[in-house]
Amino acid sequence: MKFNLSEITELIQYRRTIYPEFFSSRKVHKEQIELLLENARWAPTHKLTQPWFYKVFMEDGLQTFSDFFSETYKQLTPEDKFSEMKYQKMKSRVAKSSAIIVACMKRDEAERVPLVEELAAVNAATQNLLLTATAYGIGVYWGTGGVTYKNEMKDFLGLKPADQVLGVLFVGYPEGEWPRKTPRKPLEYYTEWVES
Ligand SMILES: Cc1cc2nc3c(=O)[nH]c(=O)nc-3n(C[C@H](O)[C@H](O)[C@H](O)COP(=O)(O)O)c2cc1C
């Protein structure tokens, strides 16, 4: 066997969402983030369109992201729906992170493959990134919803209308115990075998 399957299986099953509330003050280095991104690009990509794009906010860039993220939530939310708690949480989650990586799909200009395939490729790339983080002991929270899918976010990131934001990845070292496994349905629930 070329690779150690039991280690790879353990790594895949060990990956967990780590919320920034559980990040410690230990900083993730830029070189580590680079390896996460380096491994991302080895995902499969139909016609080699390589539609992934990651915008990384670190150091002072974190404040730039935080200001945009929380203030845009404030601007876009009607007064009666606005939650001060959510607004503060958006700020504190960024503040607790060593880096924010925004996972994006940049649409191939010739649209050589269907949209669903481009989204699939980026999500596969992001899983590579998550598994590399797990190998380092680095935690990631993949957040979506709210501001993430708004056009303001695309403008902020310099994306075109056909591009898409697929998630905001909050990156940091967890404090204390790595969380327990979240439940998954067993194999027979999500597979069907045809053998004759
Ligand atoms: C596309 C995508 C979007 C997600 N968005 C959110 C989110 O907005 N808020 C959240 O709490 N978790 C979000 N998650 C993380 C899931 O809640 C998490 O993966 C799930 O609870 C399983 O836990 P695990 O990642 O530790 O296995 C998202 C995950 C994916 C794949």
The ligand as an SDF file (V2000), in Angstrom:
LIG
                    3D

 31 33  0  0  0  0  0  0  0  0999 V2000
  -21.2750   24.4550    3.2770 C   0  0  0  0  0  0  0  0  0  0  0  0
  -21.2460   24.4770    4.7850 C   0  0  0  0  0  0  0  0  0  0  0  0
  -21.7630   25.5590    5.4480 C   0  0  0  0  0  0  0  0  0  0  0  0
  -21.7670   25.6180    6.8530 C   0  0  0  0  0  0  0  0  0  0  0  0
  -22.2790   26.7230    7.4840 N   0  0  0  0  0  0  0  0  0  0  0  0
  -22.3330   26.7600    8.8330 C   0  0  0  0  0  0  0  0  0  0  0  0
  -22.8880   27.8800    9.4990 C   0  0  0  0  0  0  0  0  0  0  0  0
  -23.2730   28.8770    8.8770 O   0  0  0  0  0  0  0  0  0  0  0  0
  -22.9650   27.8500   10.8470 N   0  0  0  0  0  0  0  0  0  0  0  0
  -22.5160   26.7750   11.5800 C   0  0  0  0  0  0  0  0  0  0  0  0
  -22.6190   26.7910   12.7960 O   0  0  0  0  0  0  0  0  0  0  0  0
  -21.9290   25.7150   10.9730 N   0  0  0  0  0  0  0  0  0  0  0  0
  -21.8270   25.6670    9.6110 C   0  0  0  0  0  0  0  0  0  0  0  0
  -21.2240   24.6120    8.9850 N   0  0  0  0  0  0  0  0  0  0  0  0
  -20.5480   23.5760    9.7920 C   0  0  0  0  0  0  0  0  0  0  0  0
  -21.5130   22.4590   10.1650 C   0  0  0  0  0  0  0  0  0  0  0  0
  -22.4030   22.9160   11.1420 O   0  0  0  0  0  0  0  0  0  0  0  0
  -20.6880   21.2540   10.6840 C   0  0  0  0  0  0  0  0  0  0  0  0
  -19.8830   20.7720    9.6420 O   0  0  0  0  0  0  0  0  0  0  0  0
  -21.6070   20.1460   11.2000 C   0  0  0  0  0  0  0  0  0  0  0  0
  -22.2000   20.5230   12.4030 O   0  0  0  0  0  0  0  0  0  0  0  0
  -20.8580   18.8510   11.4230 C   0  0  0  0  0  0  0  0  0  0  0  0
  -19.8460   19.0300   12.3850 O   0  0  0  0  0  0  0  0  0  0  0  0
  -18.3150   18.6540   12.0480 P   0  0  0  0  0  0  0  0  0  0  0  0
  -17.8560   19.5930   10.9670 O   0  0  0  0  0  0  0  0  0  0  0  0
  -17.5910   18.8610   13.3310 O   0  0  0  0  0  0  0  0  0  0  0  0
  -18.2810   17.2330   11.5910 O   0  0  0  0  0  0  0  0  0  0  0  0
  -21.2030   24.5370    7.5910 C   0  0  0  0  0  0  0  0  0  0  0  0
  -20.6730   23.4370    6.9020 C   0  0  0  0  0  0  0  0  0  0  0  0
  -20.6930   23.3980    5.5150 C   0  0  0  0  0  0  0  0  0  0  0  0
  -20.1150   22.2030    4.7920 C   0  0  0  0  0  0  0  0  0  0  0  0
  1  2  1  0
  2  3  1  0
  2 30  2  0
  3  4  2  0
  4  5  1  0
  4 28  1  0
  5  6  2  0
  6  7  1  0
  6 13  1  0
  7  8  2  0
  7  9  1  0
  9 10  1  0
 10 11  2  0
 10 12  1  0
 12 13  2  0
 13 14  1  0
 14 15  1  0
 14 28  1  0
 15 16  1  0
 16 17  1  0
 16 18  1  0
 18 19  1  0
 18 20  1  0
 20 21  1  0
 20 22  1  0
 22 23  1  0
 23 24  1  0
 24 25  2  0
 24 26  1  0
 24 27  1  0
 28 29  2  0
 29 30  1  0
 30 31  1  0
M  END
$$$$
